[in-house]
Amino acid sequence: MMRITDTVKHLIIINVVMFIGTLAISNGVFYDWFAMHFPRHEGFRLWQIFTHMFMHGGADINNLSISHLLFNMFALWMFGSSVEQILGAKRFIFIYISAGLGAVALQVGYHYYDFYTTYETIKDLNIDGELLDKIISINARDGLYIKGEVLGEQLFPLLETYGIDASVVDKTVFKTLFDLNLIARSTMVGASGCIMGIMAAFGMMNPNAELMMIFLPIPIKAKYFIPGIILIDLVSGISGHSFFSPSNTAHFAHVGGALTGAAIMWYWKKTQFNRNRWN
């Protein structure tokens, strides 16, 4: 059995402590402070770019939240300990954090593209920046879901305040405003992007290591397995359909983390490791 390395152990402890914090501090306050919010949303804080990668679960903790934490920590132990033993603690943590930043960059970039592409369809309504910020800040959550009727109760009075006749808001326009609110109120948590970067590093160092999926118990070499996982995430992100993961999975974060980890390893292979090659 692979011995857990010191940095991996400390990262697991931090993730567990942050999860306990989400449980202990009620009303979602802890989550709202440390989860990654859409940068245009009023809940965004600069430190969330870093802290989100140590958060798991949501404002409402459930079995899926616990599974998310357990699966990520298992993957961190399984791949991270091997990578840290070869690279050392400093290089390992550099890849880990860099992959997390690459993950948030690609996922938020996609959200910005999605947000402004959606906004373009209603630009004729002349909704200025101030009103748009108020629309995306409406809390239309009822339990675990954002609901249209809850949004409408606050949206129509707001539009009238800014001189926009509610009659122009047909079903298509309302759905667009609902989608803008949904995109802007989305949050991102989890170590998955970091771990995808570590998995990419593991695959580049151990291309012939045989790995297996839980639901597909067939040994697959890492040089095929890991690119396959990345490809599934890419297709899932583009299509909007999750094949082997929950529907709220941040697929582009996985891709961003993996590409960042692979890019760093490629650079180190070409430069810093020339004296002590690992391949």
PyMOL commands that set and color helices and strands:
alter all, ss='L'
color gray80, all
select helices_A, chain A and resi 6-24+29-34+48-54+63-87+89-120+123-125+129-136+148-161+166-168+171-184+192-205+222-239+251-270
alter helices_A, ss='H'
color red, helices_A
select strands_A, chain A and resi 36-37+141-142+145-146+187-188+210-213+216-221
alter strands_A, ss='S'
color yellow, strands_A
deselect
rebuild
show_as cartoon
